[in-house]
Amino acid sequence: MPHRLNEFRAKIQFVTSAEMPSLIYRACTETGCESNTVYIQRAVCEALARDLDMPLDTLLSHLPPPRSRAAMLMGPDRRPAEEVK
């Protein structure tokens, strides 16, 4: 179950393969996505829209605005990509 932060926001965590973070980073750099978090949120919204026959725009509009580390692209070493350059 997600950890509820308040009545409008919840936190979801999951375990994945070791290569997934670097693949997400590569996808972000290739697509111009502003952060790893935003990339994952959009991917989940796209799957939910497809699988539950819901409007994608509605799901995307319910996402909280990216703040702090969720608003910056994290590099493969888990540091902000701007520091890696």
N, C-alpha and C positions, 0 to 999 in steps of 0.2 A: 504494500500500500504506500502511496506517496506521502511524504511528510508535508502536512499543510502548514504554510507560513502565515497565512491569514485567510479570510474568506474568499479572496480573489486569486491567490497564488499558492502553488504547491511545488515541492522539489521532488524530482524523480532521479534516481541513481541506478546504474546498471553496470554489470561487468561485461566486458567484451574481449575480443582477441587483442593481442599485443600490437598488431599492425593497424588496427582501426584508427587510433588517434592520428597517425601519420597520413593515412588515406584521407581522413576528413580534412586535415590541414592542406593536403595537395588539392583536394576538391575546392576548398575555399579560395586558394590562390588562383586556381584556374577559372573560377566563376566570379571572383570578386566579392564573395560573401564576406561580411564584416567580422564574423567571428565563428569559431567552432560551435559555440552554443546555438547561435542563430541558424547555422546550417542544420544541426540536428533537429531543432524545433521545427523548421520548415519541412524536413524530410518526414518527421512524424505526422505533421499536419497533412502532407500529401497522401501518406498511407491511410490515415483516418478518413480523409475525404473520399478516397477511392473505395475503401473497404466498407464504410458505413453509409456511402452515398450521401455525403454532407457537402455543403458548399465550402470549397477551399478558402475563399475570401473571408467567410465567417470565422473559420478556425484561426486563420492568420490574424484577424482583427482582435481576437481574444488573447493573443500572446502579450505578455508584459514587455515594455520597451527594454532593450538591452542596456544594462548599467554595469559599471565597474568592469570586472574581468570578462563578463559576458558580452561587452561591447568592443572587445579587442581580439584580434586574431592571435591565438596562441601557437607558437612554433612547435616543431617536433620535440624540442627539449622542455616543453611545458612553460617556457618563458614567453612574454609578449613578443610577437614577430618583429616589432620595431627594434627591440634590443638585440635581436639576432643579426640584423643587417650590419 
